[in-house]
């Protein structure tokens, strides 16, 4: 194989009990209901990702203003994606689902932030100069000449997040043999 480290992705998934898959599936289902009834506002889980977002600004500020501003969203999406891919590399179903679910959940808040680029109604946080706080997406869309499309892009990103979260729950159910999955469930001896 040309890339031996990728060989792990061809291996079978680690076994997991149906009870664990069912319990995590129920948690995800409850969260989806909660998020559905709180569409367009910050969710409790977003508080976990605020420091990650702000840390992304600090890290990427070394690479210029554009990447410094984009770095918040890069970290906000990149950290849970890295967690999901790390667990996928280890072939652990529940960890992979958790990381990817969080990755797609972040699309909801990023989409809300994007859609607010022109209105600038959301409260802004900063780890730097409080007198010169900028709206990430107003700046980024402005630089890219896409400011007028902020609400359409935000809606699309939120839709992608919803689609991704449902896909992760479906994948978890499939892997847990709830709907005919082929691997990953403990077998009775």
C-alpha positions in Angstrom: 0.0 0.0 0.0 1.3 3.5 -0.9 0.2 5.0 2.4 0.5 2.4 5.1 -1.1 4.6 7.8 -4.3 4.6 5.8 -4.5 0.8 6.0 -6.3 1.2 9.3 -9.3 2.6 7.4 -9.8 -0.8 5.7 -10.0 -2.7 9.0 -13.2 -3.9 10.7 -14.8 -1.6 13.3 -14.3 -2.3 17.0 -17.3 -4.2 18.4 -19.9 -2.2 20.4 -23.0 -3.3 22.2 -26.5 -2.6 20.8 -27.3 -1.1 24.2 -24.5 1.5 23.8 -25.5 2.3 20.3 -29.1 2.6 21.4 -28.2 4.9 24.3 -26.1 7.2 22.2 -28.7 7.2 19.5 -31.3 8.3 22.0 -28.9 11.1 23.2 -28.5 12.3 19.6 -32.2 12.1 19.0 -33.0 14.2 22.1 -30.4 16.7 21.1 -31.8 16.9 17.5 -35.3 17.6 19.0 -33.8 20.2 21.3 -31.9 21.9 18.4 -35.0 21.8 16.2 -37.0 23.7 18.8 -34.2 26.2 19.3 -33.3 26.7 15.6 -31.4 29.9 14.9 -30.2 30.6 18.5 -27.1 29.5 20.4 -27.4 26.0 21.9 -25.9 24.9 25.2 -23.2 22.9 23.4 -22.0 26.0 21.6 -20.5 27.2 24.9 -18.0 24.3 24.6 -16.9 25.5 21.2 -16.6 29.2 21.9 -13.1 28.8 23.5 -12.1 26.6 20.6 -13.3 29.2 18.1 -11.5 32.0 19.9 -8.3 29.9 20.2 -8.4 29.4 16.4 -8.3 33.2 16.0 -5.2 33.3 18.2 -3.4 30.4 16.4 -4.2 31.6 12.9 -3.4 35.3 13.7 0.2 34.4 12.9 -0.7 33.9 9.3 -2.3 37.3 8.5 -5.6 39.0 9.1 -7.7 37.0 6.7 -6.6 33.6 8.2 -6.7 35.1 11.7 -10.3 35.9 11.3 -11.2 32.7 9.5 -9.2 30.7 12.1 -12.0 30.8 14.6 -14.3 28.8 12.3 -11.4 26.7 11.0 -10.8 25.5 14.6 -14.5 25.3 15.5 -15.0 22.8 12.7 -11.5 21.3 12.6 -11.2 20.2 16.2 -14.4 18.0 16.2 -13.6 16.7 12.7 -10.1 15.7 13.9 -11.6 14.0 16.9 -14.0 12.1 14.6 -11.3 11.1 12.1 -9.0 10.1 15.0 -11.6 7.7 16.3 -12.3 6.5 12.7 -8.6 5.7 12.3 -8.9 3.6 15.5 -12.1 2.1 14.1 -14.2 3.1 17.2 -17.8 3.6 16.2 -19.1 5.6 19.1 -16.1 8.1 19.2 -16.3 8.5 15.4 -20.0 9.3 15.6 -19.5 11.7 18.5 -16.8 13.7 16.7 -18.6 13.8 13.4 -21.9 14.7 15.1 -20.2 17.7 16.9 -18.6 18.7 13.6 -21.9 18.9 11.9 -23.6 20.5 15.0 -21.1 23.4 14.6 -22.5 24.1 11.2 -25.7 25.3 12.9 -23.9 28.0 14.9 -21.5 28.9 12.0 -24.5 29.3 9.7 -26.3 31.6 12.2 -23.1 33.6 12.4 -22.7 33.8 8.6 -26.3 34.9 8.1 -25.7 37.7 10.6 -22.9 39.3 8.6 -24.9 42.3 7.3 -27.3 42.6 10.3 -24.6 42.3 12.9 -27.2 41.7 15.6 -25.4 38.9 17.4 -23.3 39.7 20.5 -19.6 39.4 19.6 -16.8 37.9 21.8 -13.1 38.5 21.6 -9.9 37.5 23.2 -8.2 40.7 22.0 -8.9 44.4 21.7 -12.5 44.9 22.9 -12.6 48.3 21.1 -11.9 46.9 17.7 -14.1 43.7 17.6 -15.0 42.7 14.1 -17.7 40.4 12.9 -15.8 37.4 11.4 -18.2 36.7 8.6 -18.9 40.4 7.7 -15.1 40.8 7.3 -14.6 37.5 5.4 -17.7 37.9 3.1 -16.7 41.5 2.5 -13.2 40.5 1.4 -14.6 37.8 -0.8 -17.3 40.1 -2.3 -20.0 37.8 -1.0 -21.6 39.9 1.8 -25.0 40.2 0.0 -25.2 36.4 0.0 -24.7 36.0 3.8 -28.2 34.8 4.6 -28.3 32.3 1.7 -24.9 30.9 2.6 -25.9 30.7 6.2 -29.1 28.8 5.5 -27.1 26.4 3.3 -24.5 25.8 6.0 -27.2 25.2 8.6 -29.0 22.8 6.2 -25.7 21.0 5.7 -25.3 20.7 9.4 -28.8 19.2 9.9 -28.2 16.8 7.0 -24.8 15.8 8.5 -26.2 15.2 12.0 -29.0 13.0 10.7 -26.5 11.1 8.5 -24.3 10.4 11.5 -27.2 9.1 13.5 -28.2 6.9 10.5 -24.6 5.7 10.1 -24.5 4.9 13.9 -27.8 2.9 13.6 -26.5 1.1 10.5 -23.2 0.2 12.2 -25.1 -0.9 15.3 -27.1 -3.3 13.2 -30.4 -1.5 13.9 -31.0 -1.4 10.2 -29.0 -4.3 8.8 -25.4 -3.0 9.4 -22.7 -5.5 8.6 -20.0 -5.0 11.4 -19.3 -3.5 14.7 -21.7 -5.2 17.1 -20.7 -7.7 19.8 -21.6 -11.2 18.8 -23.1 -13.6 21.3 -20.9 -16.6 22.0 
